């Protein structure tokens, strides 16, 4: 007799509160005026490259690359390869931080 395989349905994900260390990682990612500028620019122009960010902000390519790396390590920016080009977009946490900073700047 053949056994019938049952479909496994994923359990609902329960959102857990972030630990203080996790929140610190996200906040340290934007603890620089240049990184905040980069975050707003990536939010405005989804799929922007490091070269474009460097040209728009009129800053050194290596500096911008290091700042974007820090934003990626903080979980705020995602990189995606498109052929030889690497484009950047905000992660969901990056979008939340960007919205917070936008409202914070208007108060």
N, C-alpha and C positions, 0 to 999 in steps of 0.2 A: 504494500500500500504506500502510495506516495504521500509525503508530508506536504501540507499546504503552507506556503509561505504567507505570512501576514504582512501587510504594509505597516511600516513604522512611520508614525506621524511625529514630527518634531514637537517637543514640549514647548510651551510658551516660555519665552525668555522673561525672566524677572529682572527688572533693572535694579541694580544695586547701587547704593551711594558710593561715590568715589572716595578713596582714602585721601588723607591729607597729602601724602606723597604723590599720588596721581594728579591731584589738583595743582600741586607745586610744579610738577613737570610741565603742565599746560601753561601755567602763568609765567614761568621762567622763559618759556619759548617766546613770549611777546614782551619781555622785560628790556626792550631796547627800541628807541625811536625809529631806527631804520627797519627793524623787523615789523613794527606796526605799519609803516608805510608799505612794505612789501605785502603784508597780509591784506591791506585794503586794495592794493593794486591787483593781486591775484583774485580777490573777490569780484572786482570790477571786470577784469579781463580773464575769464576762465580759459585755461589752455595756453598760458603765456610762457615763453621760454626765459632762461636766465639772461640771454643776450638782450631780449626786449626789456626786461626789468632793469637791467643795467643802463640801457640807453635812456629809458624814460626817467629814471631817478638820477641820472647823470652821476653814477658811482662806479667804482672799480668792479670789474667782473669777478675777481677773486673774493672781494668783500661780499658781494651779493650772493655768490655761490655758498660761502660759509654761513651767511644768515639764513638762506633757504634750507641748508642742511640742518641747522639748529631748529628751524620751524618744523621740518620733517621729523626730526628726532623727538620733538615735543608732541607729535601726533596731530599737528594743525594743518599740514600741507601734504598732499599726495603727489608723487611723481609718476608720470606715465610716458613710456617710450612710444614715439611715433616715427618709425624709421630711424634716422640719425638724430632726430630732434627729441629733446626731453621737455615735456610740457608739464605745467603745474596747475593744480586745482586745490581748493580747500576741502579738508575732510569735514565730516559733520561737526566735530569739536571745533575746528577752525571757523566754521560758519557761526557757531554759537558764540565764540570769543569775539569774532568780528562784529556781530550784532551788539554784543555787550559794549564793546569799545565805541561803537557808533553812538549808542544812546548815552554812554558816559561822556563822550566829547560834547554832547549838546546840553548837558546839565550844568 
